[in-house]
């Protein structure tokens, strides 16, 4: 079995190898530790809606991903999945780097709850999210990029 540090690095490589990340979010960065994950990306115009700020789908992606990987940091044998996720879009962002920080808030045998906060580069909270996650039957393995 992997050490915790090896598990975190494998999760990070899995995340970065996903087509959506390396094709649509070049330069995205992830750091996974015990019950926590941080994801940062440089804001690009391709993320904007018609009013010139990041579309809510980008907020959702970063918040869900950060919460998800915080949970998967403590689930070492299986891929977890999002059951539900609630977000709050608090302020628009149109430049700089944004960072989502996810943390596990509750864990049981079947259910995990994690919260995430999205920050702009000025240190302001621009979005928040909370999700419910469960273990899947899908084993973490090299096919998923977990290597």
Secondary structure, 3 states (H helix, E strand, C coil): CCCHHHHHHHHHHHHHHCHHHHHHCCCCEEEEECCEEEEEEECCHHHECCCCCECHHHHHHHHHHHHHHHHHCCCCCEEEEEEEEEEEECCCCCCCEEEEEEEEEEECCCCEEEEEEEECCCCCEEEEEEEEEEEEEEECCHHHCCC
